[in-house]
């Protein structure tokens, strides 16, 4: 029986663990006024992107302008009082020099100067407070992001710190938040202790994400956070990754599937899934021996990589594996092997593998 045979492809691979999660805004701000009054203008369109500090609402500023004018008048009055107190104190000091007034009267004049100076400082602080309150009549976005719809319109009366005006969420970058099982957490900690894979608490491990309508993992980011405790009710630990989102396509609340690098790099042999036979208890491949007879070879498989399947145990790089014509084979049956080649499939949606690094000649000789 004619069959096509090929040797496994040797590559550097890494395991990837899959999770389910949702996108979440890094910053989420509920906009409330810091001034009380009537809404005079709304300066944004519902749902638009806004920059940090961009004006969103104008509250009637006239009462606050009047308060500022009053504070400035009070400061001018305090300034005049201080000037007069200093003049009186200077005259009293001259009279004291010729014993024309008592020291008690002079000290009272000096105390009046100090009181006037304190009144002027309080008046100037009142101006700063009034200016600050006037600036609060322009409600600005506290963060850069996308604004929700307006919760009030022109003519509505709003109260300081109480009325919700709108909500702004950041969109770039964005978090992908998920929960990981305790077993995965323990595996990662063991790998970190062994120096195989750094913990995501300290290492920006790569993560790839697939959206609900996508066939591949097209979004890439880096791990940014792992929580400090495991939830005793669910046995999971919370984590999130940072994803760049310059065009704002990813939206908070959106669902996604993620795969996180779950091991360090290791050498593995790759074969197509079509060459693997599965029965109730095991997986095996057909291998052609030197006598051109086929035999079953039990194998232990791993994750996919570049459209092929990782074989952890059971094969050697020189084994001739049957990749076509396996349907009617029997153990010990003679075959006519036709040389073939196993091709990588980089666009298949499975994680990528890397070529095995060959050491320089000097290192290879030293190793031998």
Protein Blocks (a to p, Z undefined) as FASTA:
>chain_A
ZZddddddddddddddddddddddfbdcddddfbdcddfbdcbdehiacdehiafbdcdf
klmmmmmmmmmmmmmmmmmmmmmmmmmmmmmmmmmmnopacfklmmmmmmmmmmmmmmmm
mmmmmmmmmmmmmmmmpccdfbgcdddddfbdehiacdehkacfbdcddfbdcddddddd
fklmmmmmmmmmnomaccfklpccddddddfkbcbdfbccddfbdcfbdcfklopacddd
ddddfkomacghiacdddddfbdcdddddddfklpccdfkbccdddddfkopacdddddd
dddeehiacdfbhpafkbccdfehplmgcehiacddddddddddfknopacddddddddf
klmmmmZZ
